Amino acid sequence: MAVSWLSALKVIPWGDVIDAAPSVVKGARKMFARTQAAEPPATAPDTGEPVGFQERVAQLESALGQVREQQQATAKLLETLAEQNARLVEAVDILRVRTRLLLVVSGVLVLACAGLAVWGWR
């Protein structure tokens, strides 16, 4: 199972993911700003229509208000997820750099030990 995760992580184009993270955050913020800027529904004036019609309009306005609230909550959630994704991508990039550094350091140490072993045998 661990081998499949490792191979899956190797296939991911991390450079593209890192490059796309800021645009994902910007898009989520724009979407959240658009939902926040939406005007609240206006109340219907008393037009003398039948009571059943006005009640139905009031119900629909209430339902529309609930949908708008859900949309705003969803947009806020998406913004939060996008920011978390950006932080995760930054952390993965830092870990990738550290892994490469450790690989170089361990390679140098292996070469130094091999050199000492060969030099010590002479």
BAKOL-182943 format. One record per residue: z, x, y of N, C-alpha, C in turn; chain; residue in one letter. Coordinates in nm, 4 decimals. Example, Ala and Ser with C-alpha at 12.3 -4.5 7.8 and 13.67 -1.06 7.14 Angstrom:
# BAKOL-182943
> 0.7800;1.3190;-0.5690;0.7800;1.2300;-0.4500;0.7800;1.3200;-0.3300;A;A
> 0.7080;1.2850;-0.2250;0.7140;1.3670;-0.1060;0.7870;1.2900;0.0030;A;S
# end
This chain:
# BAKOL-182943
> 0.0000;0.0828;-0.1195;0.0000;0.0000;0.0000;0.0000;0.0864;0.1248;A;M
> 0.0754;0.1952;0.1229;0.0824;0.2827;0.2400;-0.0522;0.3485;0.2672;A;A
> -0.1263;0.3778;0.1627;-0.2566;0.4397;0.1810;-0.3509;0.3442;0.2529;A;V
> -0.3461;0.2166;0.2204;-0.4345;0.1207;0.2867;-0.3998;0.1068;0.4344;A;S
> -0.2699;0.1125;0.4687;-0.2317;0.1072;0.6099;-0.2798;0.2311;0.6829;A;W
> -0.2651;0.3451;0.6207;-0.3106;0.4682;0.6838;-0.4611;0.4668;0.7055;A;L
> -0.5346;0.4216;0.6058;-0.6802;0.4165;0.6229;-0.7188;0.3132;0.7282;A;S
> -0.6445;0.2041;0.7353;-0.6728;0.1031;0.8383;-0.6443;0.1579;0.9771;A;A
> -0.5360;0.2339;0.9920;-0.5034;0.2923;1.1222;-0.6041;0.3981;1.1632;A;L
> -0.6624;0.4674;1.0668;-0.7634;0.5683;1.0989;-0.8924;0.5044;1.1459;A;K
> -0.9222;0.3842;1.0989;-1.0464;0.3169;1.1343;-1.0421;0.2606;1.2758;A;V
> -0.9232;0.2296;1.3260;-0.9083;0.1693;1.4581;-0.9525;0.2685;1.5649;A;I
> -1.0437;0.2283;1.6528;-1.0859;0.3181;1.7622;-0.9808;0.3179;1.8729;A;P
> -0.8786;0.4030;1.8581;-0.7652;0.4013;1.9499;-0.8070;0.4298;2.0927;A;W
> -0.9073;0.5122;2.1105;-0.9541;0.5405;2.2464;-1.0030;0.4139;2.3145;A;G
> -1.0777;0.3306;2.2403;-1.1268;0.2042;2.2963;-1.0118;0.1086;2.3238;A;D
> -0.9143;0.1061;2.2344;-0.7983;0.0183;2.2531;-0.7215;0.0596;2.3783;A;V
> -0.7023;0.1896;2.3935;-0.6295;0.2396;2.5100;-0.7062;0.2099;2.6376;A;I
> -0.8382;0.2285;2.6340;-0.9200;0.2012;2.7524;-0.9202;0.0533;2.7891;A;D
> -0.9120;-0.0344;2.6892;-0.9196;-0.1787;2.7142;-0.7860;-0.2396;2.7554;A;A
> -0.6763;-0.1724;2.7298;-0.5439;-0.2303;2.7566;-0.5250;-0.2712;2.9028;A;A
> -0.5603;-0.1890;3.0018;-0.5407;-0.2328;3.1405;-0.6233;-0.3562;3.1765;A;P
> -0.7443;-0.3659;3.1243;-0.8263;-0.4831;3.1565;-0.7693;-0.6090;3.0916;A;S
> -0.7064;-0.5954;2.9756;-0.6428;-0.7108;2.9114;-0.5258;-0.7595;2.9961;A;V
> -0.4471;-0.6658;3.0473;-0.3335;-0.7019;3.1327;-0.3831;-0.7683;3.2609;A;V
> -0.4863;-0.7131;3.3225;-0.5408;-0.7726;3.4456;-0.5925;-0.9134;3.4205;A;K
> -0.6635;-0.9321;3.3090;-0.7149;-1.0640;3.2757;-0.6044;-1.1654;3.2539;A;G
> -0.4987;-1.1239;3.1865;-0.3859;-1.2150;3.1634;-0.3172;-1.2502;3.2944;A;A
> -0.3042;-1.1516;3.3837;-0.2413;-1.1793;3.5139;-0.3272;-1.2739;3.5969;A;R
> -0.4594;-1.2554;3.5939;-0.5481;-1.3451;3.6686;-0.5374;-1.4873;3.6146;A;K
> -0.5332;-1.4990;3.4810;-0.5221;-1.6311;3.4205;-0.3904;-1.6971;3.4587;A;M
> -0.2829;-1.6196;3.4588;-0.1523;-1.6732;3.4978;-0.1533;-1.7142;3.6447;A;F
> -0.2155;-1.6332;3.7297;-0.2225;-1.6659;3.8726;-0.3028;-1.7940;3.8955;A;A
> -0.4103;-1.8121;3.8199;-0.4911;-1.9341;3.8349;-0.4118;-2.0575;3.7957;A;R
> -0.3328;-2.0477;3.6886;-0.2563;-2.1648;3.6473;-0.1424;-2.1935;3.7443;A;T
> -0.0864;-2.0882;3.8061;0.0203;-2.1088;3.9032;-0.0342;-2.1682;4.0326;A;Q
> -0.1595;-2.1366;4.0666;-0.2188;-2.1845;4.1904;-0.2683;-2.3290;4.1801;A;A
> -0.2728;-2.3841;4.0603;-0.3199;-2.5211;4.0424;-0.2274;-2.6177;4.1153;A;A
> -0.2873;-2.7112;4.1847;-0.2083;-2.8075;4.2616;-0.1475;-2.9125;4.1690;A;E
> -0.0270;-2.9581;4.2004;0.0332;-3.0630;4.1179;-0.0439;-3.1937;4.1367;A;P
> -0.0396;-3.2784;4.0362;-0.1144;-3.4043;4.0475;-0.0576;-3.4928;4.1581;A;P
> -0.1473;-3.5545;4.2321;-0.1058;-3.6453;4.3394;-0.0662;-3.7797;4.2791;A;A
> 0.0290;-3.8459;4.3423;0.0699;-3.9777;4.2936;-0.0323;-4.0805;4.3408;A;T
> -0.0554;-4.1763;4.2583;-0.1548;-4.2788;4.2912;-0.0970;-4.3751;4.3943;A;A
> -0.1735;-4.4051;4.5015;-0.1249;-4.5013;4.6002;-0.1263;-4.6423;4.5438;A;P
> -0.0460;-4.7290;4.6035;-0.0398;-4.8677;4.5592;-0.1654;-4.9384;4.6081;A;D
> -0.2558;-4.9689;4.5162;-0.3849;-5.0294;4.5531;-0.3923;-5.1773;4.5180;A;T
> -0.2894;-5.2320;4.4664;-0.2897;-5.3729;4.4312;-0.3581;-5.4001;4.2991;A;G
> -0.3801;-5.2980;4.2184;-0.4424;-5.3140;4.0869;-0.3437;-5.3841;3.9939;A;E
> -0.3897;-5.4324;3.8840;-0.2980;-5.4924;3.7870;-0.1928;-5.3910;3.7420;A;P
> -0.0738;-5.4406;3.7137;0.0390;-5.3544;3.6798;0.0093;-5.2712;3.5553;A;V
> -0.0589;-5.3247;3.4594;-0.0912;-5.2523;3.3367;-0.1757;-5.1295;3.3657;A;G
> -0.2691;-5.1434;3.4585;-0.3553;-5.0308;3.4950;-0.2739;-4.9205;3.5622;A;F
> -0.1868;-4.9580;3.6538;-0.1059;-4.8576;3.7240;-0.0087;-4.7878;3.6282;A;Q
> 0.0446;-4.8643;3.5353;0.1335;-4.8030;3.4367;0.0575;-4.7016;3.3519;A;E
> -0.0646;-4.7389;3.3148;-0.1476;-4.6481;3.2343;-0.1812;-4.5215;3.3135;A;R
> -0.2123;-4.5364;3.4406;-0.2414;-4.4210;3.5258;-0.1169;-4.3331;3.5367;A;V
> -0.0001;-4.3926;3.5528;0.1241;-4.3165;3.5620;0.1496;-4.2404;3.4318;A;A
> 0.1239;-4.3043;3.3185;0.1410;-4.2365;3.1903;0.0454;-4.1177;3.1782;A;Q
> -0.0802;-4.1392;3.2194;-0.1782;-4.0313;3.2118;-0.1422;-3.9164;3.3058;A;L
> -0.0909;-3.9491;3.4244;-0.0483;-3.8432;3.5175;0.0703;-3.7653;3.4594;A;E
> 0.1593;-3.8376;3.3945;0.2728;-3.7711;3.3306;0.2253;-3.6791;3.2186;A;S
> 0.1332;-3.7296;3.1378;0.0789;-3.6476;3.0286;0.0044;-3.5266;3.0835;A;A
> -0.0691;-3.5462;3.1919;-0.1409;-3.4358;3.2543;-0.0431;-3.3314;3.3078;A;L
> 0.0664;-3.3772;3.3653;0.1688;-3.2844;3.4130;0.2277;-3.2026;3.2995;A;G
> 0.2514;-3.2677;3.1856;0.3038;-3.1957;3.0694;0.2034;-3.0934;3.0185;A;Q
> 0.0767;-3.1298;3.0157;-0.0270;-3.0360;2.9721;-0.0337;-2.9176;3.0678;A;V
> -0.0225;-2.9443;3.1963;-0.0250;-2.8367;3.2957;0.0937;-2.7422;3.2754;A;R
> 0.2113;-2.7979;3.2498;0.3292;-2.7147;3.2239;0.3106;-2.6294;3.0986;A;E
> 0.2531;-2.6895;2.9943;0.2271;-2.6142;2.8721;0.1262;-2.5030;2.8971;A;Q
> 0.0252;-2.5334;2.9778;-0.0761;-2.4330;3.0102;-0.0135;-2.3166;3.0867;A;Q
> 0.0744;-2.3465;3.1794;0.1408;-2.2407;3.2551;0.2317;-2.1571;3.1645;A;Q
> 0.3012;-2.2237;3.0734;0.3869;-2.1502;2.9799;0.3028;-2.0617;2.8880;A;A
> 0.1891;-2.1124;2.8442;0.1001;-2.0337;2.7596;0.0446;-1.9142;2.8353;A;T
> 0.0073;-1.9357;2.9608;-0.0441;-1.8250;3.0416;0.0632;-1.7187;3.0627;A;A
> 0.1853;-1.7611;3.0859;0.2950;-1.6655;3.1032;0.3179;-1.5879;2.9735;A;K
> 0.3112;-1.6561;2.8616;0.3267;-1.5905;2.7321;0.2157;-1.4886;2.7102;A;L
> 0.0932;-1.5256;2.7424;-0.0186;-1.4324;2.7275;-0.0014;-1.3100;2.8167;A;L
> 0.0476;-1.3315;2.9368;0.0714;-1.2185;3.0264;0.1770;-1.1249;2.9663;A;E
> 0.2825;-1.1823;2.9151;0.3888;-1.1022;2.8535;0.3359;-1.0260;2.7323;A;T
> 0.2579;-1.0934;2.6497;0.2015;-1.0280;2.5321;0.1060;-0.9160;2.5716;A;L
> 0.0269;-0.9384;2.6743;-0.0658;-0.8348;2.7198;0.0101;-0.7129;2.7722;A;A
> 0.1192;-0.7363;2.8453;0.1993;-0.6245;2.8948;0.2653;-0.5497;2.7791;A;E
> 0.3145;-0.6228;2.6800;0.3738;-0.5576;2.5636;0.2684;-0.4783;2.4875;A;Q
> 0.1479;-0.5340;2.4780;0.0391;-0.4641;2.4108;0.0058;-0.3351;2.4838;A;N
> 0.0042;-0.3397;2.6159;-0.0244;-0.2190;2.6940;0.0833;-0.1130;2.6708;A;A
> 0.2096;-0.1557;2.6680;0.3173;-0.0598;2.6414;0.3070;-0.0035;2.5001;A;R
> 0.2699;-0.0875;2.4050;0.2540;-0.0427;2.2668;0.1408;0.0595;2.2557;A;L
> 0.0315;0.0327;2.3231;-0.0817;0.1252;2.3206;-0.0434;0.2583;2.3840;A;V
> 0.0325;0.2540;2.4928;0.0786;0.3782;2.5556;0.1682;0.4561;2.4590;A;E
> 0.2572;0.3858;2.3898;0.3469;0.4523;2.2955;0.2682;0.5136;2.1797;A;A
> 0.1690;0.4418;2.1297;0.0874;0.4937;2.0207;0.0104;0.6165;2.0674;A;V
> -0.0396;0.6135;2.1903;-0.1121;0.7287;2.2432;-0.0197;0.8502;2.2542;A;D
> 0.1033;0.8284;2.3001;0.1995;0.9383;2.3083;0.2290;0.9932;2.1695;A;I
> 0.2475;0.9044;2.0725;0.2735;0.9494;1.9356;0.1549;1.0256;1.8783;A;L
> 0.0338;0.9825;1.9122;-0.0865;1.0518;1.8649;-0.0914;1.1940;1.9196;A;R
> -0.0610;1.2091;2.0485;-0.0597;1.3418;2.1096;0.0491;1.4280;2.0473;A;V
> 0.1660;1.3716;2.0275;0.2757;1.4479;1.9664;0.2410;1.4895;1.8232;A;R
> 0.1753;1.4012;1.7502;0.1359;1.4341;1.6130;0.0388;1.5515;1.6119;A;T
> -0.0571;1.5480;1.7034;-0.1511;1.6601;1.7113;-0.0794;1.7891;1.7482;A;R
> 0.0146;1.7819;1.8393;0.0908;1.9001;1.8786;0.1714;1.9543;1.7602;A;L
> 0.2358;1.8646;1.6862;0.3116;1.9079;1.5692;0.2206;1.9679;1.4624;A;L
> 0.1016;1.9137;1.4481;0.0060;1.9681;1.3524;-0.0332;2.1102;1.3918;A;L
> -0.0581;2.1330;1.5200;-0.0931;2.2671;1.5677;0.0237;2.3628;1.5479;A;V
> 0.1437;2.3194;1.5854;0.2613;2.4052;1.5710;0.2862;2.4389;1.4243;A;V
> 0.2752;2.3403;1.3366;0.2972;2.3669;1.1938;0.1884;2.4592;1.1395;A;S
> 0.0657;2.4454;1.1859;-0.0416;2.5356;1.1438;-0.0137;2.6783;1.1862;A;G
> 0.0335;2.6943;1.3086;0.0687;2.8284;1.3579;0.1826;2.8862;1.2753;A;V
> 0.2820;2.8052;1.2441;0.3945;2.8523;1.1627;0.3501;2.8916;1.0223;A;L
> 0.2615;2.8142;0.9639;0.2108;2.8472;0.8304;0.1356;2.9790;0.8358;A;V
> 0.0515;2.9965;0.9361;-0.0221;3.1226;0.9501;0.0732;3.2395;0.9737;A;L
> 0.1767;3.2185;1.0534;0.2734;3.3249;1.0787;0.3482;3.3614;0.9508;A;A
> 0.3885;3.2621;0.8740;0.4584;3.2890;0.7471;0.3663;3.3602;0.6488;A;C
> 0.2408;3.3178;0.6433;0.1446;3.3829;0.5540;0.1224;3.5267;0.5981;A;A
> 0.1131;3.5480;0.7287;0.0962;3.6837;0.7802;0.2159;3.7704;0.7485;A;G
> 0.3345;3.7167;0.7628;0.4551;3.7930;0.7296;0.4627;3.8227;0.5810;A;L
> 0.4218;3.7261;0.4993;0.4247;3.7478;0.3551;0.3274;3.8571;0.3159;A;A
> 0.2075;3.8536;0.3731;0.1093;3.9561;0.3425;0.1536;4.0895;0.3989;A;V
> 0.2055;4.0927;0.5178;0.2489;4.2182;0.5815;0.3693;4.2759;0.5084;A;W
> 0.4572;4.1886;0.4605;0.5754;4.2347;0.3884;0.5428;4.2918;0.2515;A;G
> 0.4323;4.2505;0.1893;0.3950;4.2997;0.0565;0.3291;4.4369;0.0627;A;W
> 0.2877;4.4803;0.1779;0.2199;4.6097;0.1883;0.3138;4.7221;0.1873;A;R
# end
